[in-house]
Amino acid sequence: MSYPAGAAVLAFCLLAACNPVAPVDTPPVTVAIKNPGINNKRITGFQEVTIRSYVPGEGVEQFDRALGPSPDERVEIKHAKCVIETAEFILTFTTPRALALPKFTSRPTRGTLKCVQGDLQGGVSISPVPNTPVFGHPTPTGLLVAALTARIAANRDVWVYSIPQITLYPDSESPAEYAPFPTEDPAPAAP
């Protein structure tokens, strides 16, 4: 191994140690299928996903609340109670946790992931994405073929859910210590 490659591996290992994550040593939790007569026929297998919950790190005051703080600006928390719900299934669990989410033929619906721990709460939208590539060359004919196969693929492909990690914030009753942007003090009320 060359010196620059060895230094890069060493730096990566040191950075990975700076942001420890809780181990997940339990088997994946499976979902409760809604309308099993219809949806069980659409399930082609399961994908294993690990869900973790985070809070903004100390001193982090400004970030885009939709995206949450960057990985080096957040701290993992354990035991957040979460629920994932779509029209096809529902699943409740406690973070960090490995999940066995179904893979569907024909596009499933969007859903939500919501978590709560004490006065902290958070939620994100989850979207199905095709798990099969669409083929086509970067030529006018190839683009036409890609567009046509994408339309056919929407009903024949295997769809999986893209689930981001979730950041929890204090609810509206709590102090705004994790507010996404600094808030100004309101003007004092007139006596």
N, C-alpha and C positions, 0 to 999 in steps of 0.2 A: 504494500500500500504506500502510495506516495505521501509526502509530508502534507500537502494541502488537503488531500482526501482524508487523511488521518485526523487532521485538525478539525475538519468539518464534522466528522463522526463524533469526536470528543465534544465539540461545541453542542451538537444536537443532544448528546446524552446529558450534558450538564443542564441544558435548557429544559429537557424533559423532567429532570429531577426537581427543578424549581417549581413546577406546577403539578404537585401530586394529585392523583385521582383515587377515589375510593375503589377498592377491588370489587368486582361483581363475580361472586363464586357460587351463585345459585342458578338453577336451571331457568330457562326462559319461561315467562308467563304467557299463556295463550289467551286469545280473545274469546268473547262470547258473541257468537254470530247472531245477527238479527235476521229474521225471515230465512231460517236455515233451508227450507225447501227450495228457495231460489238461489241464495248466495252460496250454499255448499257446492253447487254444480259449477260455479264460477271460480272456485279456489283451485289453483294449480300447485300450490306448495306454500312454504313459509319463508320469510326472510328474518334473520335474527338482527335486532337493533338494540343497542344499549342507550338508555336515556339517563341523562344526568341533569341535575338542577344546580343553578348558580345564583349568586348575588354579586352586585358590583363590588370590587375590592375597596378597601379603605382609601380615602382620598380621591376616588374617581367621582368627578362631579359632572362632567360634560360628555355625553355620548348620544347617539341616535337611539332613542328608545325602541324603535322598530327593529333595529339590528342588535341592540344590546351592546355591552362593553366588549372590547376585543378579548381574545383568550388570555392575554397576559394581564388584563385589568379586572378579572373576575375570580371569585373564590367558590369552590364547590361546596354545596351543603347537602346533607343527607336527610332522609326521612321526610321529604316533601310528598304529600299525598296527591296523586295525579290521576286523571281520567283522559283517555283518548276516545273520542266518539265520532263515528261517521254514520251514514245511513246503513252501512253493511255490518258494522260491529261496534262493540263497546268493550273497554278494557280499563280496569282500575289497578293501580300499583303504587308502590313507594320507591322513590329514587334512592340511590342508583339501582337500575334494574335492567336486566336483559329481557327483551320481549320477542315473541314469535308472532310477527304480523303476517297476515295472509297476502299471497300474491294472487291477483285476479286476472281472468280473461275479461275483456270488455272493460272499459274505463269505469272505475269506481268513483264515488262522490268525494268531494273535499270534506275535511273534518277539522276538529279542533283538539288541541292538547292543552289542558288546564291543570295547574298545580297550585297547592296551598301548603304553607307551613307557618303556623302561628299567624302573625299579622302580615306575612309575606304572601304575595300571590302573583301569578303570571300566566300567560296563555299565548299560544301561537296557532296559526292556521297550518294544517298539513295538506299537502297536495299529492295526488297520484302522478307518477311519472312512468313513461314506458320503459321497460327493462330490456327491450330488444332494439338494436340499432336499425336505422332506416338507411338504405343504401342508395347511392347516386353519385355520379361524378360531377365536378364543378364545370359543367358545360350546360348550354341551354337544354339539351335533351336530358342530361343527367338530372338537372333541377326539376324538369317535368316528371321524370320517373320518381324522384324522391318525393315530390308533392303527391303523386298518385299513390305510392306505396304508404305514405304517411296516413292517408285517408283510410286505406284498407287496414293498416296496422292498428288504427285506433280500436277496431273491434276484434282483432286477432292477436294482438300482442299481449304479453304478460305485463301487468301494471303493478308497481310497488309504491309504497308511500315514502316521500322524502320528509324526514322529521328532523328539524333542527334541535339543538340543545336549548333548554328553556332557562331564562333569567327571571328570577322572582324579585318583586319590588314591594315596598310597604303599600297596604291598601289606602284608600282615600282618608281613612280615619287616623292613620299613623303620621308621625313626624316625617317630613320630606327629606330624610337624610340620604335617600337614594334617588332623589329627583333627577330626571335626565338633564335638566338645565337649571342653573341657579334661578331662584324665584326672588322677586323683589318683595319687600315687606309692604303690605297694603298701607294706605294712608290711614292715620288714626281717625276714628269716627268723631264727628263733631259732638260736643256735649249738649 
